[in-house]
Each structure stands twice: as structure tokens, then as C-alpha cells.
């Protein structure tokens, strides 16, 4: 995806990743936002007795309040 990027990191078990070679680009914001959205949604699904559609909408609204333009890149409910 990133041409001529020699950036690498390695991770052992539960320890944080260690950067072994620097990247020549910023992290992919959209992919990180989607991954965090899914992670937060899964956590709430495990912890709460709320219908899935309601949890999804709640997470979407939370993100819309903070960054309205970022919501457009998040997956729709039926895509999860």
C-alpha cells in the first residue's frame, strides 16, 4: 500500500509493539478508526444487555459528536 516504506515493528506476546525501522508515512486513520469502532462496539456487546442496533447507533452518535466527518467511513450496521 505504501511504496518504499521500510517501516517495521515487532511485538512479543502482550507487550507493546517495538518500532524496529521508522515509517515514511502517517498511520492509516480510516482503518484505525474502523478498527477502534468495532473494538468499542464488541466491548459494549459483551458488557451490556442492550439490543445490537441500539448499541450501534449509540456508538455512531458518540463518534458523530466528536468528529462528524469521520462517521461516513464507518461500516453500516448490516456490514458488521
N, CA, C and O atoms as a GROMACS GRO file, in nm:
protein
  320
    1UNK      N    1   0.082  -0.119   0.000
    1UNK     CA    2   0.000   0.000   0.000
    1UNK      C    3   0.087   0.126   0.000
    1UNK      O    4   0.061   0.218  -0.077
    2UNK      N    5   0.189   0.132   0.083
    2UNK     CA    6   0.279   0.246   0.086
    2UNK      C    7   0.408   0.208   0.016
    2UNK      O    8   0.479   0.117   0.059
    3UNK      N    9   0.438   0.276  -0.091
    3UNK     CA   10   0.554   0.245  -0.174
    3UNK      C   11   0.681   0.292  -0.104
    3UNK      O   12   0.688   0.403  -0.051
    4UNK      N   13   0.781   0.206  -0.104
    4UNK     CA   14   0.912   0.236  -0.048
    4UNK      C   15   0.910   0.263   0.102
    4UNK      O   16   0.996   0.337   0.151
    5UNK      N   17   0.818   0.206   0.174
    5UNK     CA   18   0.817   0.220   0.320
    5UNK      C   19   0.886   0.098   0.378
    5UNK      O   20   0.842  -0.015   0.358
    6UNK      N   21   0.992   0.122   0.451
    6UNK     CA   22   1.064   0.011   0.514
    6UNK      C   23   1.030   0.001   0.662
    6UNK      O   24   1.098  -0.069   0.736
    7UNK      N   25   0.927   0.072   0.705
    7UNK     CA   26   0.888   0.072   0.845
    7UNK      C   27   0.845  -0.065   0.893
    7UNK      O   28   0.768  -0.134   0.825
    8UNK      N   29   0.893  -0.105   1.010
    8UNK     CA   30   0.860  -0.235   1.068
    8UNK      C   31   0.847  -0.221   1.219
    8UNK      O   32   0.909  -0.135   1.281
    9UNK      N   33   0.766  -0.307   1.276
    9UNK     CA   34   0.753  -0.316   1.421
    9UNK      C   35   0.739  -0.463   1.454
    9UNK      O   36   0.690  -0.542   1.374
   10UNK      N   37   0.783  -0.500   1.574
   10UNK     CA   38   0.764  -0.638   1.618
   10UNK      C   39   0.701  -0.635   1.756
   10UNK      O   40   0.719  -0.540   1.833
   11UNK      N   41   0.627  -0.742   1.785
   11UNK     CA   42   0.556  -0.748   1.912
   11UNK      C   43   0.570  -0.888   1.968
   11UNK      O   44   0.548  -0.987   1.898
   12UNK      N   45   0.606  -0.896   2.094
   12UNK     CA   46   0.617  -1.023   2.164
   12UNK      C   47   0.504  -1.034   2.265
   12UNK      O   48   0.492  -0.950   2.354
   13UNK      N   49   0.424  -1.134   2.252
   13UNK     CA   50   0.310  -1.165   2.340
   13UNK      C   51   0.226  -1.041   2.369
   13UNK      O   52   0.177  -0.977   2.276
   14UNK      N   53   0.210  -1.006   2.495
   14UNK     CA   54   0.122  -0.897   2.534
   14UNK      C   55   0.194  -0.763   2.546
   14UNK      O   56   0.130  -0.663   2.581
   15UNK      N   57   0.322  -0.758   2.518
   15UNK     CA   58   0.397  -0.633   2.528
   15UNK      C   59   0.362  -0.540   2.412
   15UNK      O   60   0.321  -0.586   2.305
   16UNK      N   61   0.377  -0.409   2.433
   16UNK     CA   62   0.351  -0.316   2.323
   16UNK      C   63   0.449  -0.338   2.208
   16UNK      O   64   0.561  -0.383   2.231
   17UNK      N   65   0.409  -0.307   2.086
   17UNK     CA   66   0.499  -0.324   1.972
   17UNK      C   67   0.621  -0.232   1.983
   17UNK      O   68   0.614  -0.122   2.037
   18UNK      N   69   0.733  -0.280   1.930
   18UNK     CA   70   0.857  -0.204   1.928
   18UNK      C   71   0.889  -0.170   1.782
   18UNK      O   72   0.894  -0.258   1.697
   19UNK      N   73   0.909  -0.042   1.755
   19UNK     CA   74   0.941   0.004   1.621
   19UNK      C   75   1.087  -0.030   1.591
   19UNK      O   76   1.177   0.019   1.658
   20UNK      N   77   1.109  -0.113   1.490
   20UNK     CA   78   1.246  -0.152   1.454
   20UNK      C   79   1.300  -0.070   1.338
   20UNK      O   80   1.421  -0.062   1.320
   21UNK      N   81   1.211  -0.010   1.261
   21UNK     CA   82   1.251   0.074   1.148
   21UNK      C   83   1.138   0.175   1.126
   21UNK      O   84   1.022   0.136   1.118
   22UNK      N   85   1.170   0.304   1.116
   22UNK     CA   86   1.064   0.406   1.107
   22UNK      C   87   0.988   0.402   0.974
   22UNK      O   88   1.042   0.366   0.870
   23UNK      N   89   0.861   0.440   0.983
   23UNK     CA   90   0.777   0.450   0.864
   23UNK      C   91   0.798   0.586   0.797
   23UNK      O   92   0.839   0.681   0.862
   24UNK      N   93   0.769   0.594   0.668
   24UNK     CA   94   0.781   0.722   0.597
   24UNK      C   95   0.643   0.782   0.566
   24UNK      O   96   0.629   0.861   0.473
   25UNK      N   97   0.542   0.745   0.645
   25UNK     CA   98   0.405   0.793   0.624
   25UNK      C   99   0.331   0.792   0.756
   25UNK      O  100   0.376   0.732   0.853
   26UNK      N  101   0.217   0.859   0.758
   26UNK     CA  102   0.131   0.858   0.876
   26UNK      C  103   0.052   0.728   0.880
   26UNK      O  104   0.035   0.663   0.777
   27UNK      N  105   0.002   0.689   0.999
   27UNK     CA  106  -0.080   0.568   1.006
   27UNK      C  107  -0.211   0.586   0.929
   27UNK      O  108  -0.258   0.699   0.913
   28UNK      N  109  -0.270   0.477   0.881
   28UNK     CA  110  -0.396   0.487   0.806
   28UNK      C  111  -0.513   0.520   0.899
   28UNK      O  112  -0.568   0.431   0.963
   29UNK      N  113  -0.549   0.647   0.907
   29UNK     CA  114  -0.651   0.694   1.002
   29UNK      C  115  -0.784   0.622   0.985
   29UNK      O  116  -0.845   0.581   1.083
   30UNK      N  117  -0.830   0.608   0.862
   30UNK     CA  118  -0.960   0.546   0.837
   30UNK      C  119  -0.963   0.402   0.889
   30UNK      O  120  -1.059   0.363   0.956
   31UNK      N  121  -0.862   0.325   0.859
   31UNK     CA  122  -0.856   0.186   0.905
   31UNK      C  123  -0.851   0.179   1.057
   31UNK      O  124  -0.914   0.092   1.118
   32UNK      N  125  -0.775   0.269   1.119
   32UNK     CA  126  -0.766   0.271   1.264
   32UNK      C  127  -0.900   0.311   1.328
   32UNK      O  128  -0.939   0.254   1.430
   33UNK      N  129  -0.969   0.407   1.268
   33UNK     CA  130  -1.100   0.449   1.319
   33UNK      C  131  -1.201   0.334   1.312
   33UNK      O  132  -1.277   0.312   1.406
   34UNK      N  133  -1.201   0.261   1.203
   34UNK     CA  134  -1.293   0.148   1.187
   34UNK      C  135  -1.261   0.039   1.288
   34UNK      O  136  -1.352  -0.017   1.350
   35UNK      N  137  -1.133   0.007   1.304
   35UNK     CA  138  -1.093  -0.097   1.400
   35UNK      C  139  -1.132  -0.057   1.542
   35UNK      O  140  -1.179  -0.142   1.618
   36UNK      N  141  -1.113   0.069   1.578
   36UNK     CA  142  -1.148   0.115   1.713
   36UNK      C  143  -1.299   0.112   1.733
   36UNK      O  144  -1.347   0.074   1.840
   37UNK      N  145  -1.375   0.151   1.631
   37UNK     CA  146  -1.521   0.148   1.638
   37UNK      C  147  -1.570   0.005   1.664
   37UNK      O  148  -1.654  -0.017   1.751
   38UNK      N  149  -1.516  -0.091   1.588
   38UNK     CA  150  -1.556  -0.231   1.605
   38UNK      C  151  -1.516  -0.283   1.742
   38UNK      O  152  -1.592  -0.357   1.805
   39UNK      N  153  -1.397  -0.246   1.788
   39UNK     CA  154  -1.350  -0.290   1.920
   39UNK      C  155  -1.441  -0.237   2.031
   39UNK      O  156  -1.480  -0.312   2.120
   40UNK      N  157  -1.475  -0.108   2.024
   40UNK     CA  158  -1.562  -0.048   2.124
   40UNK      C  159  -1.701  -0.110   2.121
   40UNK      O  160  -1.761  -0.136   2.226
   41UNK      N  161  -1.752  -0.135   2.002
   41UNK     CA  162  -1.884  -0.196   1.987
   41UNK      C  163  -1.886  -0.338   2.044
   41UNK      O  164  -1.980  -0.374   2.115
   42UNK      N  165  -1.785  -0.416   2.015
   42UNK     CA  166  -1.776  -0.553   2.068
   42UNK      C  167  -1.769  -0.554   2.220
   42UNK      O  168  -1.830  -0.638   2.285
   43UNK      N  169  -1.695  -0.458   2.275
   43UNK     CA  170  -1.684  -0.450   2.421
   43UNK      C  171  -1.822  -0.422   2.483
   43UNK      O  172  -1.859  -0.485   2.582
   44UNK      N  173  -1.895  -0.329   2.424
   44UNK     CA  174  -2.028  -0.297   2.477
   44UNK      C  175  -2.125  -0.414   2.460
   44UNK      O  176  -2.210  -0.436   2.546
   45UNK      N  177  -2.112  -0.488   2.351
   45UNK     CA  178  -2.199  -0.604   2.328
   45UNK      C  179  -2.178  -0.707   2.438
   45UNK      O  180  -2.273  -0.768   2.487
   46UNK      N  181  -2.052  -0.727   2.476
   46UNK     CA  182  -2.021  -0.825   2.582
   46UNK      C  183  -2.068  -0.778   2.719
   46UNK      O  184  -2.108  -0.859   2.803
   47UNK      N  185  -2.064  -0.647   2.742
   47UNK     CA  186  -2.090  -0.593   2.876
   47UNK      C  187  -2.235  -0.553   2.902
   47UNK      O  188  -2.277  -0.548   3.017
   48UNK      N  189  -2.311  -0.524   2.798
   48UNK     CA  190  -2.446  -0.469   2.817
   48UNK      C  191  -2.554  -0.561   2.762
   48UNK      O  192  -2.530  -0.643   2.674
   49UNK      N  193  -2.673  -0.547   2.817
   49UNK     CA  194  -2.789  -0.624   2.773
   49UNK      C  195  -2.879  -0.538   2.684
   49UNK      O  196  -3.002  -0.545   2.695
   50UNK      N  197  -2.820  -0.460   2.597
   50UNK     CA  198  -2.892  -0.368   2.510
   50UNK      C  199  -2.898  -0.427   2.369
   50UNK      O  200  -2.803  -0.492   2.326
   51UNK      N  201  -3.009  -0.406   2.297
   51UNK     CA  202  -3.017  -0.456   2.159
   51UNK      C  203  -2.901  -0.405   2.073
   51UNK      O  204  -2.853  -0.293   2.090
   52UNK      N  205  -2.856  -0.489   1.981
   52UNK     CA  206  -2.740  -0.457   1.898
   52UNK      C  207  -2.758  -0.327   1.819
   52UNK      O  208  -2.666  -0.246   1.811
   53UNK      N  209  -2.875  -0.309   1.760
   53UNK     CA  210  -2.897  -0.188   1.680
   53UNK      C  211  -2.887  -0.062   1.767
   53UNK      O  212  -2.838   0.041   1.721
   54UNK      N  213  -2.932  -0.072   1.889
   54UNK     CA  214  -2.926   0.043   1.980
   54UNK      C  215  -2.780   0.072   2.018
   54UNK      O  216  -2.740   0.189   2.026
   55UNK      N  217  -2.702  -0.032   2.043
   55UNK     CA  218  -2.560  -0.013   2.075
   55UNK      C  219  -2.486   0.049   1.956
   55UNK      O  220  -2.405   0.140   1.972
   56UNK      N  221  -2.517  -0.001   1.837
   56UNK     CA  222  -2.454   0.051   1.715
   56UNK      C  223  -2.484   0.200   1.700
   56UNK      O  224  -2.394   0.280   1.678
   57UNK      N  225  -2.610   0.236   1.712
   57UNK     CA  226  -2.649   0.377   1.698
   57UNK      C  227  -2.583   0.464   1.804
   57UNK      O  228  -2.539   0.576   1.776
   58UNK      N  229  -2.576   0.413   1.925
   58UNK     CA  230  -2.514   0.487   2.034
   58UNK      C  231  -2.366   0.515   2.006
   58UNK      O  232  -2.319   0.627   2.029
   59UNK      N  233  -2.294   0.415   1.958
   59UNK     CA  234  -2.152   0.434   1.924
   59UNK      C  235  -2.137   0.530   1.808
   59UNK      O  236  -2.045   0.612   1.806
   60UNK      N  237  -2.226   0.522   1.711
   60UNK     CA  238  -2.222   0.612   1.596
   60UNK      C  239  -2.244   0.757   1.640
   60UNK      O  240  -2.173   0.847   1.596
   61UNK      N  241  -2.342   0.777   1.725
   61UNK     CA  242  -2.372   0.912   1.775
   61UNK      C  243  -2.254   0.967   1.855
   61UNK      O  244  -2.219   1.084   1.841
   62UNK      N  245  -2.194   0.882   1.938
   62UNK     CA  246  -2.080   0.925   2.018
   62UNK      C  247  -1.967   0.976   1.927
   62UNK      O  248  -1.905   1.079   1.956
   63UNK      N  249  -1.943   0.905   1.820
   63UNK     CA  250  -1.837   0.947   1.727
   63UNK      C  251  -1.878   1.069   1.646
   63UNK      O  252  -1.794   1.155   1.615
   64UNK      N  253  -2.005   1.078   1.611
   64UNK     CA  254  -2.054   1.192   1.533
   64UNK      C  255  -2.037   1.322   1.612
   64UNK      O  256  -2.002   1.425   1.555
   65UNK      N  257  -2.062   1.316   1.741
   65UNK     CA  258  -2.049   1.435   1.825
   65UNK      C  259  -1.905   1.485   1.826
   65UNK      O  260  -1.880   1.605   1.823
   66UNK      N  261  -1.809   1.392   1.830
   66UNK     CA  262  -1.667   1.429   1.835
   66UNK      C  263  -1.610   1.465   1.698
   66UNK      O  264  -1.537   1.563   1.686
   67UNK      N  265  -1.643   1.387   1.595
   67UNK     CA  266  -1.588   1.407   1.460
   67UNK      C  267  -1.693   1.370   1.355
   67UNK      O  268  -1.692   1.257   1.306
   68UNK      N  269  -1.782   1.461   1.320
   68UNK     CA  270  -1.890   1.428   1.226
   68UNK      C  271  -1.842   1.373   1.092
   68UNK      O  272  -1.906   1.284   1.035
   69UNK      N  273  -1.730   1.424   1.040
   69UNK     CA  274  -1.684   1.379   0.909
   69UNK      C  275  -1.630   1.236   0.911
   69UNK      O  276  -1.628   1.170   0.808
   70UNK      N  277  -1.586   1.187   1.027
   70UNK     CA  278  -1.531   1.052   1.037
   70UNK      C  279  -1.639   0.943   1.031
   70UNK      O  280  -1.608   0.828   0.997
   71UNK      N  281  -1.762   0.977   1.062
   71UNK     CA  282  -1.870   0.878   1.067
   71UNK      C  283  -1.898   0.819   0.929
   71UNK      O  284  -1.941   0.705   0.918
   72UNK      N  285  -1.874   0.895   0.825
   72UNK     CA  286  -1.902   0.849   0.688
   72UNK      C  287  -1.819   0.727   0.649
   72UNK      O  288  -1.860   0.650   0.562
   73UNK      N  289  -1.704   0.708   0.712
   73UNK     CA  290  -1.617   0.595   0.676
   73UNK      C  291  -1.646   0.469   0.758
   73UNK      O  292  -1.592   0.363   0.727
   74UNK      N  293  -1.729   0.480   0.859
   74UNK     CA  294  -1.758   0.364   0.944
   74UNK      C  295  -1.855   0.268   0.873
   74UNK      O  296  -1.936   0.312   0.791
   75UNK      N  297  -1.847   0.139   0.904
   75UNK     CA  298  -1.935   0.042   0.839
   75UNK      C  299  -2.081   0.059   0.881
   75UNK      O  300  -2.109   0.100   0.994
   76UNK      N  301  -2.172   0.029   0.790
   76UNK     CA  302  -2.313   0.028   0.822
   76UNK      C  303  -2.343  -0.094   0.909
   76UNK      O  304  -2.265  -0.189   0.913
   77UNK      N  305  -2.457  -0.091   0.979
   77UNK     CA  306  -2.491  -0.200   1.071
   77UNK      C  307  -2.489  -0.336   1.002
   77UNK      O  308  -2.434  -0.431   1.055
   78UNK      N  309  -2.550  -0.345   0.883
   78UNK     CA  310  -2.558  -0.475   0.814
   78UNK      C  311  -2.423  -0.521   0.758
   78UNK      O  312  -2.410  -0.635   0.715
   79UNK      N  313  -2.322  -0.434   0.759
   79UNK     CA  314  -2.189  -0.471   0.711
   79UNK      C  315  -2.102  -0.532   0.820
   79UNK      O  316  -1.993  -0.584   0.793
   80UNK      N  317  -2.149  -0.527   0.942
   80UNK     CA  318  -2.070  -0.582   1.053
   80UNK      C  319  -2.090  -0.728   1.061
   80UNK      O  320  -2.032  -0.793   1.148
   0.00000   0.00000   0.00000
